[in-house]
Amino acid sequence: MGNWLLILTICAAAVQSCVAVDRGNFKTCDQNAFCKRQRATLPGNSPWEILLDSLNSTISSLQVQVISSRSQARLQLQLIALADSTLHFELDEVNPIKLRYRAQESLSGSPQLSSLKITEQSSDSISLSFGGTGKAILLVKPFRLDVYDGDQLVISVNARGLLNFEHQRVRKSNEAAGNEEPSFEPTEGETKAEAEEKHPDEKPVEGEEEPGLWEETFKSHVDSKPYGPTSVGVDISFPGSRHVYGIPEHADTFALKQTKNGDPYRLYNTDVFEYELYNPMALYGAVPFMMAKRQQGTVGIFWNNAAETYVDIEESSSGSVVSSLMNLVSGGGNEPHQQTHWFSESGIIDLYIMIGPTPKDVVRQYGTLTGKTPLPQRFALGYHQCRWNYNDQEDVHSVNKGFDLYDIPYDVLWLDIEHTDNKKYFTWDPVKFPDPSEMVHNLTAKGRKLVTIVDPHMKRDSSYFFHEHCEQNDFYVKDKNGKIYEGWCWPGSASYPDFFNPAVRDYWASRFALDKYEGTSLDVYTWNDMNEPSVFNGPEVTMPKDCLHYGGYEHRDVHNMYGMMVVEGTIRGQLMRSDYKLRPFVLSRSFFAGSQRFGAVWTGDNIADWEHLAISVPMLLSLSVSGIPFCGADVGGFFNNPDSELLARWYQAGAFQPFFRGHAHLHTKRREPWLFDEQTNKLIKASIKKRYTYLPYWYTLFYEHEKTAAPPMRPLWMEYPQDGETFSIDNQYLLGDSILVHPVVRSGEQEVSVYFPGVDTLWYEIETFKAYEAPGYQMIPVTIEKIPIFQRGGTIVPKKERARRASSLMTKDPYTFIVTLDKQGKAHGRLYIDDGQSLEYQKGSYIILELNMEGHTLSSKVTNQGAFETPESIEKIVIVGLSRAPSSIVDNTGRILEYRYDATSQTLVLRKPNFSVSNEWSVNLKI
């Protein structure tokens, strides 16, 4: 009984919603030994230099050793030219005691190599060329790498001399912790004296040892370090760039802030409920990718390291090393720019440099490395209804029936942890959910899906098949002593499958088979939560860093990647159960670089307040530009109870964000839309229906993402990269290149200031079609009925205006095209169509309809059809910005078409042209 009281106490503490996050549960930099050491590295006095006599090169790479003039310690540097203007920089210690972990799982296969040529070499430097306009200069003493796009210096590595690479070491077995010097074990054929001579800079001053080298204590948790301190760090500067973005996940501004007077941005996946805003605390995911924006170009870097990582950001001073270098190179003034300092607790320096030069080039280059999000099933882009928890089968039936009764579309109902048999995943509560197959059938009969939660903490119960299989097959993560690690989570005592073991992922995947996960069907999908991993009684509510994984690596080496490996197994399980015919769907709370290949993420346990609604925009923009486009925030806030105005505004925003899900905590009031007053119910219904009318556009954007890596939700500067005004805007955003969205994020707002980008560009309000001219700010009146949304002149957006109860029921419905003309009377757009669910599109079974209007003629061209056929047609075309009515409209067959023209809004509506989307057609406006 005492154990269960402990469990309840721990769980209650973990989910309390009366106060904000307990900062005392999470480390600051000052409480983290490696962060303090790396931050204490002084600039301007780097001991590292290149050993030119060790230089070797191939057609695509260069290898050379780097030596410390103080200690004679050596590092192996490798530069590799990759396709698409990308340079791979790799730095590792020579002859390590134990091979350091390399985070290869983040990459989407082996990168394609390119040519790396040595163009000039002297005793002072080595000049290289790569990727067309890419140039690099290795400075010998002190060691530095300068990267150029043409003649423009864009990135400099170790310009401030902060390179600090802590070598592994082995402690004498008879030493008392913290009292004596470390020793170094000799390798084969080497004396002990020779071994120690290789690492003289690692030996402390006689009689002293810095705390935290061999073990570290936080609260009651002791972290042992068998190889001593192993952190790596270096500075990376962005000459000419005043803004940097990325490194999610943080609840902060989109343009990253200076950290000189506080903690660095932290990347360490943790279960942080009710997180604070506008600070660099780590949250649920970690993507060590950064974009730097300057007026005439954009670059990116990917720090491929899965260990705990920090990033310091500061603006350079006029007398800094890089500012002086810029002045020397360009002959210009000492312009301030962004300087960053990256450091991780273990692993190697594994850096990918992308030179752009445009924002879309950088996201494509990064997407080539780590992958893109495959086109999801169409239902996944609809509305998702979730709660912790729907009580039982009858509750599910009632909610499903309520959406139909109140004519509100939705595609997916979600079940949280209470649906299981005592928190044993892949099971059902036999009392609350006695017939899950019937429940699933009742949903799918109306075109809907079910999502069930499957977390990676396994209840330690001898009657639980999953736990028994893991114990019998040695599938669990071990503690530092090699015994199965036990932590506490929702089931009570739990152990954690080691997803770095391929056999574990195979077994996990097999459990999604329909004959093993009883009660499910091909219409049941998965939510992987708590996969940071969350451990209620662990250090910082996660797994101890000295736990051991498959291959002998410590958890500290792989921590930020654990959640991604869980999802990889889940995705494979869904693919296997359909014989690789249906696209999978998984939502994950934890993520790393490369997680985008496996599905959607969300911003975690937010709060029902206006500030959390506001922060969702920069958080989602940070995810989007960092390669994770299928992202969203819990609509309405997970904790606490939103009032009617806040909830309505959140639905209005969420309807125009990639992943659209309402979710709430166990102890909040129920939030089904019809439980609110009539006006609120009407507003929520209108927002959801508007989402469904734009599903063809969303679907097309996600197809384009898979091809180009451009995120559907994007910052203004991605389309207007030379407009400096856009660089700091994070309260509005674009969907593709056509739709501009400005959520209303303050109570009682009557007008908002909207920035319209683009030189000589028109933006049309999507309902009234009122035109606004860019560039510049304009005050836009707002009412509770809607938020400011605009379509750019010169675009064609596809819609389906019959919002049915689920997206699957809209499959054969006709399309509407909204054509908004630019000042030259031109417009262009695209529509992508396939079956909405299978993987056949990857074999070419789809239609792309290119739409173009020019010279009063609107035409379509089918650029790909493959084997795909559809009965879908076009029922309406709306042309906006037409200065006068035509005398007639004739299609390509000579048929005269009916239309209506409104002179006030300068809008023409062409009704029932009845063109097939599979055929090419044109209409000519006789003006």
Secondary structure, 3 states (H helix, E strand, C coil): CHHHHHHHHHHHHHHCCCCCCCHHHCCCHHHCHHHHHHHCCCCCCCCEEEEEEEEEECCCEEEEEEEECCCCCEEEEEEEEECCCEEEEEEEECCCCCCCCCCHHHCCCCCCECCEEEEEECCCEEEEEECCCEEEEEECCCCEEEEEECCEEEEEECCCCCCEECCCCECCCCCCCCCCCCECCCCCCCCHHHHHHCCHHHCCCCCCCCCCCCEEEECCEEEECCCCCCCEEEEEEECCCCEEEECCCCCCCCCCCCCCCCCCEEECCCCCCCCCCCCCCCCCEECCEEEEEECCEEEEEEECCCCCEEEEEEECCCCCHHHHHHHHHHCCCCCCCEEEEEEECCCCEEEEEECCCCHHHHHHHHHHHHCCCCCCCHHHHCEEECCCCCCCHHHHHHHHHHHHHCCCCCCEEEECHHHCECCECCCCCCCCCCCHHHHHHHHHCCCCEEEEECCCCEECCCCCHHHHHHHHCCCECECCCCCECCEEECCEEEECECCCCHHHHHHHHHCCCCCCCCCCCCCEEEEECCCCCCCCCCHHHCCCCCCECHHHCEHHHHHHHHHHHHHHHHHHHHHHHCCCCECCCEEECCEECCHHHHCEEECCCCECCHHHHHHHHHHHHHHHHCCCCCEECEECCCECCCCHHHHHHHHHHHCCCCCEEECCCCCCCCCCHHHCCHHHHHHHHHHHHHHHHCHHHHHHHHHHHHHHCCCCEECHHHHCCCCHHHHHCCCCEEECCCEEECCCCCCCCCEEEEEECCCCCEEEECCCCCEEECCEEEEEECCCCCCCEEEECCEEEEECCCCCCCHHHHCCCCEEEEEECCCCCCEEEEEEECCCCECHHHHCCCEEEEEEEECCEEEEEEEECCCCCCCCEEEEEEEECCCCCCCEEEECCCCECCEEEECCCCEEEEEEEEEECCCCCEEEEEC
